[in-house]
């Protein structure tokens, strides 16, 4: 019988792991679009009848959204609303959903995809949480309350919250052969978190003393947006001019803020701003660019666009330059992207990521030379400019990475097996 679940409820992807003793494994998910051990943190809703909604999660939600434009309500990056007092719910086909309702719906589908592996009688569930939740003035107590409200519906007798980088640290620390002071940097889709922990072994039992934590609401999603803002948006009219009587005015930059989340492009289609954008085509000095923008919206090309952007970012992690192309924008949409340019675009985000690193070192009065191991986890850790932040401070042989998508969930599950779990649980500030 499974005795503990580790739930990594991520901004971009979610993972469920089980533990029994010292053995962990990811729960395989049998989704409508195939098997996987990660689930995209996304939901889609459609009307089943006048009184009932159907919904899907993960890649199945994305497929449903793409196949039913205009008929489907799509939600992604759900986690970013968890700590926001301003988010008081959303209407989905005239039915109000609070955050806990949305989270519960997503986890319900995860349970369905997991099948028999999801055991409601598991002794406890350990859910990860960022050191600092995304958003301005996040309320961590509110986020904890909302998490608990969603998870309680599954009947778990115990619910524990553990910092995500602490879970990643525990996953890595199993392989330590001596006592060590460990810094973990966890790069998610929406947040970057740091934990500094002292691991020691006493009579063969691993103990940990948290020394400090820090975090910032910046991560890989922000890097994707920088590529779009500097490569794609100018192709479709950002910075161009239109005639208004005897004046030349710039196309409002607010139209391009919708690229912050790809599904917002579909929502944009229903707004008054989109009607105004189409009117500008007639008075634009470069109408072909705005026409391309309109076509992109009307044909729901947001998700394929973000796939192309993400692939470009990944290639830049291995090469000094790459080619970005996106067929729906035509032959002129092909651009050579230099890693050096990309690093300039993301410089403000890098500065904030480094600032959070300085913060945890300063608060704990720790010198770089006092740290024995640095563990990097999360997809953004592959970005060379991010990795350099650490290579410039720490010896190369102290830096390790791995388990980018799974380490947090497996670490949470392992912590769930311990009788001293209270020592690992995140305390509200």
N, C-alpha and C positions, 0 to 999 in steps of 0.2 A: 504493500500500500504506500502511496506517495504521502510523505509526512510534511513536506513543505513545498510551496510554489515560490519561485522568484519571478516577479513581474516587472519587466522593463517597459513601462508605458512611455514611449518616446515621442518626440515631436514629429519625426519622420517615419520611424519604424518601431514596432513593438515586438517583444519576444517574451515567451513564457518558458521557464525552465523548471525542472523538477529535481529534487535531491532526496537521496536516501543514504544516510551515512555520509561517506566522502565521494559518492558517485553522483554526477549530475548529467542531465541530458536536456536538449531542447525538445519541446513538445512539437511534433510534426503536425502541421495544419493541412487538412485536406479541403482546399477551397474550390469554388466553382471553376477557377481558372488554373488549377494544378496544385501540387503539394509544395510546401515551403516550410522553413522553420523561423521565418520572420513574417510579419504582417504590416503592410503599409498602414500608418495611422490615419485612416480616412474612412468616411461613411457616405453612402448615397441613399436617398429616400425617394420612393415613388408611391403614388397612390395605387393601392390594391383594389379598393372599392371606396364607396362613399364614406365608410367608417373606419377603414383600416389602411395602414401604410406597410409597405414592404421595404426592407433595407438590406444593404450589403456592406461589407467592410473590406479594406485592403485593395488589392488589385482588382477584385471583383467589383468593388465600388467604382473604381476608375473606369472599368469597362462599361458598367451600366451608365455612368455619366456621359461617356463619349457616344455610346450607342443611342442615347435618348436625349439629345440636346433640347433644352426648353421644357422637358417634362420631369426632370430629375433635380432634386436639391442635393448639392454636394458639399461636404464639410471636410476640411483637412487641417492639419496642425492643431488638432483639438486642444492639446496640452497647453498651448499658449494662452488660453482663456482661464486656466484653472485658478490662478491667483488674482484675477482681475475683479475688483468690487464693481466695476462699471458693467461687467457682463452679467446681466440679470436674466439671461435666457434668450432664445430665438424662436421665431415662429416657423414651423415647418408644415406647410399645407394647413395653415390655420390652427395648428396644435402647438402649444408652447412647450419647449424643451429647456429645462435647466441644464447646467453643466453636468451634474451628476446623471441626468437622464441620457445625455449624449455619450458620456463615458460608459455607462451601463450598457447602452445599445451596442457600442463597439465591442466591449468585452463579452457580451452575449454571443455575438457572431464568432469571436475568437473561441469561445467555449464550444459552439456548434462545430466549428472547423476542427477543433481538437478531438472531438468524439469522446471515446472512453477514457482517454488520457486525462481529461479534465474531471477531477474527482472532488465533488462538493464536500466530501468528508475529510479533505486534507486538514492537517492540524493547524496550519497557519499559512498565510500568504504574506510575503515580504515584498513591498512595492518600492521601487526606486523613486527618488525625488531629487531635483537639482538643488544645488546649494543656494542658488538664487533663481527664482522662477522668472520667466520671460515677462516683459511688459514694464510699464512705468509704475512705480510704487506698488509692487506686487505684495499681496497679503498672504504670507505662507500659512497662517492659521486657517484662513478661508480655504486655501487649496487643500490642506489636510482634511478639513471638514468635508469638502466635496468628494475627495478621493474615498473617504470612509463611507459616505452616503452611497456611493456607487458600489463599492466592494461588499458592503454589509448585505446587500440584496442576494448575494450568492451563498450566504450562510456560513462564511468562514468564521470559526470560533475565535481566531486571533488575526489581527491586521497590524503589521509593523511597517514603519517608514524608515528607509535607510538612504543616506546620501548616495547618489549614483557613483561618484568617484570612489567612495569608501567600498562599495560593492566590487568595483573594478579592481581596487587595490587588494581586496581579499582574494579575488580570483588569481591575480598575479602572485600574491605573497605565498601561495601554497608551494611554490618552487624555490623559495628563499632557503639557502643553506646556512644562514647565520642571522643574527639580529640585525635589523636595518631600519633606518629612517627613510621612508618612501614618500615621494611626491607623485600623485596621480593627476594627470590632466585628461579630462573627459570632454571631447568635442562632439556635441550633438548637432541636431539640425537647427535648434533655436538657442541653445545656451552653451557656454564654455564654463566648466567647473573644475576647481582644484581642491584636493584634499592632501594634507600633510599628516602622515601617520607613522608612529613608532611601533614596529612589529618586533615582538620578542617571543622566544620559546621557553616555556617553563615546564619541566618534566614532560617534554614532548607535546605540550599543548600550546597552540598559537594564541597569543594575546596581542591586543592592539590598543594603543593609546592615541586617540585623535589629538593632534597638536593644533590644527587650525584648518579653516575652509575659506574659500572665496569663490565668487562666480560673477559672470556678466552675461547679459542677454544678447550675445553675439556669437554666431557660428556659421556653419556651412551655407545656410539659406541666404545669408547676407552676401556671401561670395558669389552665389549664383546671380543674385540681383545686380551685382556690379558688372557682370559680363553682359547681361541684358541691357543695362542702362548705358553702357559704353559702346556696345556693338549693335544690338538689335534696335533699340529705340531711335537712334539717328536714321536708320534705314527706313523707318516708318513715320518720319516726320518730326521727331523731337528736335527743337531748335530751328525749325523752318518758319517762314513768315506767311501771313495771309493779309489780304487787303480788307480794310474796314473803312469805307468811305474814302477819305483822302489820306489815311494813315496805313502804315505797315506795322502789324502786331505779330508777336510770336505765338505759335500754337501753345495753349496752356500746358505747362509741364505736368499738371495734375492728372491729365489723361494717362500718363505713362507710369504713374504711381501704382496703377492697377497690376503691374507686373510683379508686385511684391509676392503674390501667390498666384499660381497659374490659373486656378479655378475662378479667380476674380475676373478674368477676361470674359468668361461666360456670363457672370453676373452683370458685368459692365454693359453687355448687350441689351439688358432690360432697363438701363438707366437713361435719364434725360440727357446726361453728358454724351452718350453715344449718338443720340439724335443730333445734338449740336456738332459733334465731330463730323458726321456725314455732311452737314451743311457747309462746313469749312472747306470741303473738297473743292467746291465750286469757286472759292475765292483764294485758294492756296496758290502760292508761287511755285510749289512743287507738288501738284495734285497727285502724281503717281505714287508718292510716298504715303500720303494719307489714304489713298485707295488701297494700298497694300495693308495698312493698319485695319481698315474696315473689313477687308476680306479675311484677315486673320481672325477677327472677332466673329464674324458671321459664320465661318466654317469651323469654329471651336478648335483652333489649332494650338490652344494654350499648353496642353499636356505634351504633345509632340515637341513643341518648342522647348519646354523645360528639359525634356529628355536630351535634346541636342545640346543645350547649355551645360547640363551636368556632365555629359560625355566629353565636352570640350575642357571643362575644369579638370576632369580625371586625366585626360591626355597631357595637360600642362604639368601634372605632377611627375611625369616621366620624360617630358621633352621640353626643350627650350622654346619651341614654337609649335603651333598646330593650326589646322584650318577649320574654321567654323563655317558650316553651311546649313541652310534650312530650305529645302526644296519649295515649300509653299510661298516663300518670298521671292522666288525666281533666281536666275543665274547671278544677278547683281548682289545677292545676299551672301556670297562667299567672301570670307575675310581671313587673312592670316593674323593669328593672335599670338603675340609674343608673351612669354612668361614674365619678362621684365615689365611690360605694360600692365599685365594682370596684377602684379605685385604692387604697382603704383595705385591701381584702382582700389585695392583692398587695404591700403595703408591705414586708413582711419580705424578699420576693424582690428587690424593687427595691433595697433596702439592700445586699444581697449583690452584685447586679450592679454597683452604683455602687462598692462596696468593691473589686471586682476592677479597675475602671477606675482608682481611686486607686492601687492596687497597681502597675500598670504605669507610671503616671506617676512614682510615687515611686522605684521601682527604677531608672528611667532618668534620674532628676533632670530631668524634662521639664516645662516650664510649658505651660499650655494655649495660650498665645500663640505657642509655638514650633512648633505643629502647623499645617501648611498645608492638609491635607485630612483629613476624617473620612468614611470610607465605612461605611455601615450596611448589613448584609445579613442575610437571614433573616426569616421571617414575623413574628417578635415585634418587629422594628424598626418595624412599623406601629402598635404600641400607643402612644398619645400620651404616656403617663406615661414610657415608656422613651425616646422621642424627646426629651422635655423634659430628661432627664438630660444630654443633649449640647447642646441649645440653650441651656441655662443656663451652659454653660462655653465654647462655641465660637461664633464668628460664624456666622449662618445661612447665608451664602454659602460657607462651608467644608464644609458637611455635604451629602453626596450619598448616594443609595441606588439600588438597581436590581439586576436579575438575582437576585432573592431565592432562587430555587431552583436556578439554573444556574451562578452565578458561580464557585462553588468548583470544580466539576468541570471547567469550561472553563479556569480558571486552572491547575489541576493538569495538564491536557493541554498547555497552552502551556509550562509549566515542563519537562514531559517532553521537549520539543523542544530544550532548551538543552544545550550541551556543558559548561556550568558547573553542572549540576544538583546536584552535591555541595554547592555553596554554599547551595542552597535547602533541602536535606534537613534535617529535624528531628533534632537531636542529643538523645540520652537524657540526662536530668538526672543 
